[in-house]
Amino acid sequence: MNLKELKEKLEYYKVPEEWYCLGGEAQYCYCLNFEDGRWILYSLDRGKKNIRFASESEDEACSRLLELMLNRLARKKKQFENRQ
């Protein structure tokens, strides 16, 4: 999977755009960038970069971000169902 395919899947599953940033930096979300010859998946919290995953493989990095987002969606859905 590449960034374009990842973006399409995130949109298909209706992952809120404020949860991730592809090819840039944003506070309080997961960011995925290509830096120094490798793909870096990290969160940025108050300017501090917390690296979650690094790989030379775009496919692995994209798959990891998709997995994180789908797990987060599942947790949100479960929380919603538990409130009803």
RAPE-V952322 format. One line per field, one symbol per residue. ss: DSSP state (H for helix, E for strand, L for the rest). phi: phi as a letter, one per 20 degrees, with the letter a starting at -180 (. if undefined). burial: + if it has 24 or more other C-alpha atoms within 12 Angstrom, else -. A space follows every 10 residues. Layout:
BEGIN
ss=???
phi=???
burial=???
END
This chain:
BEGIN
ss=LLHHHHHHHH HHLLLLHHHE EELLLLLLLE EEEEELLEEE EEEEELLEEE EEEEELLHHH HHHHHHHHHH HHHHHHHHHH HHHL
phi=.dgfffgfff fgelfgffeb bdmacbfmbe dcceclmbed dbddclneed fdabbfefgf fffffgggff ffffffffff fffe
burial=-++--++--+ ----+---++ ++--++--++ ++++----++ ++++------ --+++--+-- ++++++-+++ ---------- ----
END
